Amino acid sequence: MIDKETKASINIVIDDKPAYLQELRKQAEEDGLNDLEPPEAKSHLVITTDSQGWSTEEYYFEDNNSSLMITGEVQSANGKTFVSINIPLSDGVLIDILAHSIKRLNKLKNVMESLK
């Protein structure tokens, strides 16, 4: 199921170091994002794990509002970006996750039974 109604909560904090901002702008240029017209559109920055490392701070299921929570940092030698994303799980998406989990558990059950 694709859920386009549920709204995620996102918090992003970017180091304001000139060298880091230049690195993010250079990545946008390498990705072709600053080739856009008009010329004033050439101011994109890219934060990606393609060229920076990711370290997870927290990753968990929040039971009280049925959501996935992940926080961490994308970092390079020049700076870092803190990222926090809270994704509520709608009933439809939760049903998809449960169906997938049941299939995996059934496979595990079959393997365990064959080992008897």
C-alpha positions in Angstrom: 0.0 0.0 0.0 1.2 3.5 -0.8 0.1 6.0 1.8 0.2 9.6 0.6 -1.9 10.9 3.5 0.2 10.3 6.6 2.6 13.1 7.3 6.1 12.5 8.6 7.8 14.9 11.0 11.3 15.9 9.8 14.0 17.9 11.6 17.3 18.7 9.8 20.1 20.8 11.3 23.0 21.7 9.0 26.4 22.9 10.1 26.9 26.5 8.8 30.6 26.1 8.1 31.7 27.5 4.7 33.8 24.5 3.8 30.8 22.1 4.6 28.3 24.2 2.6 30.8 24.3 -0.3 31.0 20.5 -0.1 27.2 20.2 -0.2 27.0 22.6 -3.2 29.8 20.7 -5.0 27.8 17.5 -4.6 24.8 19.2 -6.1 26.9 20.3 -9.0 28.2 16.8 -9.5 24.6 15.5 -9.4 23.7 18.0 -12.1 21.2 19.9 -9.9 22.8 23.3 -10.4 22.6 23.1 -14.2 19.0 24.3 -14.0 17.6 27.4 -15.6 17.2 30.2 -14.7 20.7 31.1 -13.3 19.2 32.0 -9.9 18.2 28.4 -9.5 21.8 27.3 -9.3 21.9 27.3 -5.5 21.1 23.7 -4.5 22.9 21.8 -1.8 22.8 18.0 -1.5 23.1 16.0 1.7 23.6 12.3 0.8 25.2 9.2 2.2 26.8 8.7 -1.2 29.6 11.0 -0.3 29.2 11.3 3.5 29.0 8.8 6.4 25.8 8.1 8.4 25.7 7.3 12.1 22.5 6.2 13.7 21.8 7.8 17.1 18.4 6.2 17.6 16.1 3.9 15.6 13.0 2.5 17.2 9.2 1.9 17.1 7.3 4.5 19.2 4.3 2.6 20.5 2.2 5.5 21.8 1.7 6.9 18.3 2.5 3.9 16.2 5.5 5.5 14.4 9.1 4.8 13.4 11.6 7.2 14.7 15.2 7.5 13.5 17.8 10.1 14.4 21.4 10.4 13.4 24.0 12.4 11.6 25.3 12.6 8.0 29.0 13.6 8.4 32.1 14.4 6.5 35.5 15.9 7.4 34.1 19.4 6.8 30.9 19.2 8.9 27.7 17.3 9.8 24.0 17.4 9.4 21.7 16.2 12.1 18.6 14.4 10.9 15.5 13.3 12.8 12.5 11.7 11.1 9.3 10.4 12.7 7.1 8.4 10.4 3.6 7.5 11.7 2.4 4.1 10.5 -1.0 4.2 9.0 -3.2 1.1 9.3 -2.7 0.1 5.7 1.1 0.3 5.9 1.0 -1.5 9.3 -1.0 -4.3 7.7 1.6 -4.6 4.9 4.4 -4.9 7.5 2.5 -7.5 9.5 1.7 -9.6 6.3 5.4 -9.5 5.4 6.4 -10.4 9.0 4.0 -13.3 9.1 5.5 -14.7 5.8 9.0 -14.5 7.3 7.9 -16.1 10.5 6.3 -19.0 8.6 9.6 -19.6 6.7 11.4 -19.6 10.0 8.9 -22.0 11.5 9.4 -24.3 8.5 13.1 -24.3 8.9 12.8 -24.9 12.7 10.5 -27.9 12.0 12.8 -29.4 9.5 15.6 -29.3 12.0 13.7 -31.6 14.4 
